[in-house]
């Protein structure tokens, strides 16, 4: 896939009923119940073959790797990345590989999805409150 975002956006959340829900910080009932939190990283990308844009959400390890690549590669936009699982297990670690920077300008014409707006809509549709700072 080709990354459309310049940087990754992160949020704190809890895995609940098969999906991620946002952590509400000081007022988070899930934190009070002892449900472990985790950081999730989200960025916009497009499939190389179809040019179809979408959002990719990854865990801390891959997210921090991408975040660390930002200064080294002068932003993420245009990077061609390959994602794979370390094994066939459902909870297997995701591995990301930097392939190249796509110098073909097609991705510059693709509208970058609004990540915050997509997260807000997803959370509201699922019945979750939107955390402070993401309104």
Residue pairs with C-beta under 8 A, 6 or more apart in sequence:
1 45
1 46
1 47
1 48
1 56
1 80
1 81
1 82
1 83
2 45
2 46
2 48
2 78
2 79
2 80
2 81
2 102
2 107
3 43
3 44
3 45
3 76
3 77
3 78
3 79
3 80
3 81
4 43
4 44
4 45
4 46
4 53
4 77
4 107
4 110
4 112
4 113
5 43
5 44
5 45
5 76
5 77
5 112
5 115
6 70
6 75
6 76
6 77
7 43
7 67
7 70
7 75
7 76
8 41
8 42
8 43
8 63
8 66
8 67
8 70
8 76
9 41
9 42
9 43
9 115
9 116
10 39
10 40
10 41
10 42
10 63
10 67
11 22
11 23
11 39
11 40
11 42
11 119
11 131
11 134
12 22
12 23
12 25
12 37
12 38
12 39
12 40
12 131
13 20
13 21
13 22
13 23
13 37
13 38
13 39
13 40
14 20
14 21
14 23
14 28
14 30
14 31
14 35
14 36
14 37
14 38
15 35
15 36
15 38
16 30
16 35
19 126
20 40
20 57
21 30
21 123
21 126
21 128
22 119
22 123
22 128
22 129
22 130
22 131
22 134
23 30
23 31
23 37
23 131
24 30
24 31
24 129
24 131
24 132
25 131
25 132
30 37
31 37
38 59
38 60
39 59
39 60
39 63
40 57
40 58
40 59
40 63
41 57
41 58
41 59
41 60
41 62
41 63
41 64
41 66
41 67
42 55
42 56
42 57
42 58
42 115
42 119
43 55
43 56
43 66
43 76
43 115
44 53
44 54
44 55
44 56
44 112
44 113
44 115
45 53
45 54
45 55
45 56
45 81
46 52
46 53
46 54
46 107
46 110
47 54
48 80
48 102
51 106
51 107
51 110
53 110
53 111
53 112
53 113
54 113
55 113
55 115
55 118
56 83
58 66
58 94
58 96
59 94
61 93
61 94
62 83
62 94
62 95
62 96
65 96
66 76
66 96
69 76
69 79
69 98
70 76
73 79
73 98
73 101
77 107
78 101
78 102
78 103
78 107
79 98
79 99
79 100
79 101
79 102
80 98
80 99
80 100
80 101
80 102
81 96
81 97
81 98
81 99
82 96
82 97
82 99
83 94
83 95
83 96
83 97
84 94
84 95
84 97
85 92
85 93
85 94
85 95
86 92
86 93
86 94
86 95
116 134
119 134
120 130
120 134
120 135
123 129
123 130
124 130
